[in-house]
């Protein structure tokens, strides 16, 4: 099964949602912003890893903010 890809624009919006939930200087927020700006594979991988380490409820809240 292929993993879903999140485009750079979505990563930027996700970073804004996490800045609201946590703070603008939270490591996951910073990593998502860097991935959105650079688009580099290593930045994307780091941001994804940090995002998956968040509490499930926080991940769902951030994704819900993207959908809304």
NUVO-538541 format. One record per residue: residue number from 1; z negated, y, x of N, C-alpha, C in turn. Coordinates in nm, 4 decimals. Atoms other than C-alpha are relative to their C-alpha. Example, Ala and Ser with C-alpha at 12.3 -4.5 7.8 and 13.67 -1.06 7.14 Angstrom:
// NUVO-538541
(1, (0.0000, -0.1190, 0.0890), (-0.7800, -0.4500, 1.2300), (0.0000, 0.1200, 0.0900))
(2, (0.0060, -0.1190, -0.0820), (-0.7140, -0.1060, 1.3670), (-0.0730, 0.1090, -0.0770))
***
This chain:
// NUVO-538541
(1, (0.0000, -0.1181, 0.0836), (0.0000, 0.0000, 0.0000), (0.0000, 0.1249, 0.0884))
(2, (-0.0124, -0.1206, -0.0809), (0.1001, 0.3362, 0.1417), (-0.1024, 0.1042, -0.0434))
(3, (0.0983, -0.1041, 0.0296), (-0.1593, 0.6124, 0.1669), (0.0700, 0.1244, -0.0521))
(4, (-0.0548, -0.1249, 0.0531), (-0.1018, 0.9318, -0.0276), (-0.0073, 0.1073, 0.1082))
(5, (-0.0038, -0.1099, -0.0962), (-0.0023, 1.2276, 0.1870), (-0.0356, 0.1291, -0.0715))
(6, (0.0349, -0.1307, 0.0543), (-0.1491, 1.5706, 0.1279), (0.0752, 0.1024, 0.0837))
(7, (-0.0772, -0.0980, -0.0746), (0.0801, 1.8573, 0.2213), (-0.0900, 0.1097, 0.0562))
(8, (0.0773, -0.1044, -0.0688), (-0.0293, 2.1527, 0.4324), (-0.0581, 0.1004, -0.0981))
(9, (0.0484, -0.0956, 0.0997), (-0.0611, 2.3825, 0.1319), (-0.1214, -0.0560, -0.0736))
(10, (0.1129, 0.0634, 0.0688), (-0.2907, 2.1346, -0.0449), (-0.1232, -0.0051, 0.0906))
(11, (0.1138, 0.0010, -0.0930), (-0.5060, 2.1051, 0.2681), (-0.0652, 0.1373, 0.0065))
(12, (0.0544, -0.1355, 0.0007), (-0.5452, 2.4816, 0.2706), (-0.0822, 0.0274, -0.1248))
(13, (0.0754, -0.0178, 0.1251), (-0.6522, 2.4818, -0.0952), (-0.1271, -0.0842, 0.0006))
(14, (0.1173, 0.0866, -0.0105), (-0.8882, 2.1914, -0.0277), (-0.1045, 0.0637, 0.0909))
(15, (0.0930, -0.0697, -0.0901), (-1.0422, 2.3890, 0.2605), (-0.0728, 0.1115, -0.0753))
(16, (0.0638, -0.1064, 0.0787), (-1.1061, 2.6793, 0.0212), (-0.1018, -0.0569, -0.0977))
(17, (0.0948, 0.0645, 0.0915), (-1.2715, 2.4440, -0.2283), (-0.1257, -0.0429, 0.0744))
(18, (0.1162, 0.0424, -0.0779), (-1.4970, 2.3015, 0.0429), (-0.0794, 0.1187, 0.0522))
(19, (0.0719, -0.1211, -0.0415), (-1.5815, 2.6506, 0.1633), (-0.0911, 0.0462, -0.1127))
(20, (0.0815, -0.0360, 0.1154), (-1.7109, 2.7144, -0.1886), (-0.1160, -0.0987, -0.0163))
(21, (0.1021, 0.1034, 0.0189), (-1.9000, 2.3828, -0.2083), (-0.1024, 0.0022, 0.1131))
(22, (0.0880, 0.0009, -0.1167), (-2.0439, 2.3910, 0.1444), (-0.0110, 0.1413, 0.0582))
(23, (-0.0055, -0.1325, -0.0621), (-1.9610, 2.6948, 0.3573), (0.1301, 0.0092, 0.0792))
(24, (-0.1237, -0.0147, -0.0778), (-1.6639, 2.8412, 0.5441), (-0.0089, -0.0569, 0.1411))
(25, (0.0135, 0.0506, -0.1364), (-1.8070, 2.7203, 0.8746), (-0.0402, -0.1477, 0.0065))
(26, (0.0280, 0.1442, 0.0018), (-1.8713, 2.3584, 0.7657), (0.1092, -0.0709, 0.0803))
(27, (-0.0994, 0.0665, -0.0855), (-1.6969, 2.1206, 1.0111), (0.1223, -0.0538, -0.0758))
(28, (-0.1139, 0.0516, 0.0767), (-1.4809, 1.9631, 0.7395), (0.0902, 0.1130, -0.0467))
(29, (-0.0771, -0.1166, 0.0420), (-1.3732, 2.3030, 0.6094), (0.0847, 0.0525, 0.1159))
(30, (-0.0697, -0.0490, -0.1195), (-1.2806, 2.4163, 0.9606), (0.1138, -0.0948, 0.0379))
(31, (-0.1029, 0.0981, -0.0359), (-1.0900, 2.0925, 1.0283), (0.1175, 0.0046, -0.0974))
(32, (-0.1084, -0.0088, 0.0981), (-0.8918, 2.1210, 0.7040), (0.0826, 0.1265, 0.0190))
(33, (-0.0731, -0.1249, -0.0259), (-0.8026, 2.4821, 0.7800), (0.0904, -0.0145, 0.1219))
(34, (-0.0794, 0.0201, -0.1218), (-0.6858, 2.3850, 1.1289), (0.1199, -0.0895, -0.0284))
(35, (-0.1099, 0.0907, 0.0340), (-0.4762, 2.0990, 0.9885), (0.1046, 0.0705, -0.0854))
(36, (-0.0938, -0.0732, 0.0856), (-0.3235, 2.3273, 0.7263), (0.0836, 0.0979, 0.0819))
(37, (-0.0723, -0.0985, -0.0824), (-0.2288, 2.5853, 0.9890), (0.0960, -0.0662, 0.0976))
(38, (-0.0805, 0.0594, -0.1069), (-0.0994, 2.3562, 1.2615), (0.0958, -0.1079, -0.0494))
(39, (-0.0814, 0.1126, 0.0452), (0.0329, 2.0547, 1.0729), (0.0082, -0.1124, 0.1015))
(40, (-0.0012, 0.1009, -0.1060), (-0.0348, 1.8527, 1.3893), (-0.0667, -0.1287, -0.0481))
(41, (0.0490, 0.1302, 0.0450), (-0.0939, 1.4816, 1.3354), (-0.1465, -0.0220, 0.0358))
(42, (0.1395, 0.0211, -0.0398), (-0.4223, 1.4791, 1.5314), (-0.0945, 0.0873, -0.0833))
(43, (0.0835, -0.0855, 0.0855), (-0.5576, 1.7726, 1.3256), (-0.0120, -0.0586, -0.1404))
(44, (0.0001, 0.0605, 0.1337), (-0.4595, 1.6008, 1.0016), (-0.0910, -0.1224, -0.0021))
(45, (0.0832, 0.1207, -0.0073), (-0.6250, 1.2756, 1.1105), (-0.1481, 0.0363, 0.0058))
(46, (0.1395, -0.0433, -0.0109), (-0.9475, 1.4557, 1.2064), (-0.0500, 0.0533, -0.1339))
(47, (0.0400, -0.0568, 0.1289), (-0.9566, 1.6480, 0.8773), (-0.0188, -0.1088, -0.1040))
(48, (0.0102, 0.1099, 0.0963), (-0.8957, 1.3330, 0.6742), (-0.1265, -0.0821, 0.0246))
(49, (0.1198, 0.0772, -0.0338), (-1.1700, 1.1438, 0.8590), (-0.1261, 0.0728, -0.0442))
(50, (0.1180, -0.0768, 0.0393), (-1.4224, 1.4226, 0.8056), (-0.0114, 0.0110, -0.1518))
(51, (0.0020, -0.0088, 0.1456), (-1.3227, 1.4578, 0.4392), (-0.0522, -0.1305, -0.0605))
(52, (0.0439, 0.1292, 0.0520), (-1.3768, 1.0853, 0.3799), (-0.1472, -0.0286, 0.0290))
(53, (0.1424, 0.0171, -0.0313), (-1.7249, 1.1096, 0.5348), (-0.0909, 0.0801, -0.0942))
(54, (0.0797, -0.0782, 0.0953), (-1.8358, 1.3581, 0.2671), (-0.0539, -0.0906, -0.1099))
(55, (0.0529, 0.0740, 0.1138), (-2.0444, 1.2417, -0.0257), (0.1098, -0.0143, -0.1049))
(56, (-0.1051, 0.0207, 0.1005), (-1.8237, 1.0907, -0.2972), (0.0028, 0.1083, -0.1085))
(57, (0.0053, -0.1041, 0.1025), (-1.9402, 1.3483, -0.5510), (0.0584, 0.1314, 0.0486))
(58, (-0.0550, -0.1231, -0.0575), (-1.8497, 1.6343, -0.3192), (0.1514, -0.0101, 0.0162))
(59, (-0.1447, 0.0203, -0.0093), (-1.5060, 1.4851, -0.2558), (0.0653, 0.0154, -0.1369))
(60, (-0.0560, -0.0098, 0.1352), (-1.4463, 1.4506, -0.6301), (-0.0010, 0.1447, -0.0485))
(61, (0.0089, -0.1406, 0.0427), (-1.5636, 1.8082, -0.6916), (0.1102, 0.0826, 0.0655))
(62, (-0.1039, -0.0750, -0.0705), (-1.3259, 1.9442, -0.4285), (0.1384, -0.0342, -0.0565))
(63, (-0.1285, 0.0397, 0.0566), (-1.0340, 1.7438, -0.5677), (0.0169, 0.0535, -0.1412))
(64, (-0.0061, -0.0546, 0.1355), (-1.1195, 1.8582, -0.9195), (0.0345, 0.1488, 0.0037))
(65, (-0.0327, -0.1416, -0.0139), (-1.1010, 2.2184, -0.8012), (0.1492, 0.0193, 0.0282))
(66, (-0.1437, -0.0067, -0.0251), (-0.7464, 2.1494, -0.6796), (0.0788, -0.0226, -0.1284))
(67, (-0.0698, 0.0342, 0.1239), (-0.6472, 2.0020, -1.0139), (-0.0142, 0.1095, -0.1055))
(68, (0.0290, -0.0984, 0.1036), (-0.7996, 2.2844, -1.2147), (0.0593, 0.1312, 0.0156))
***
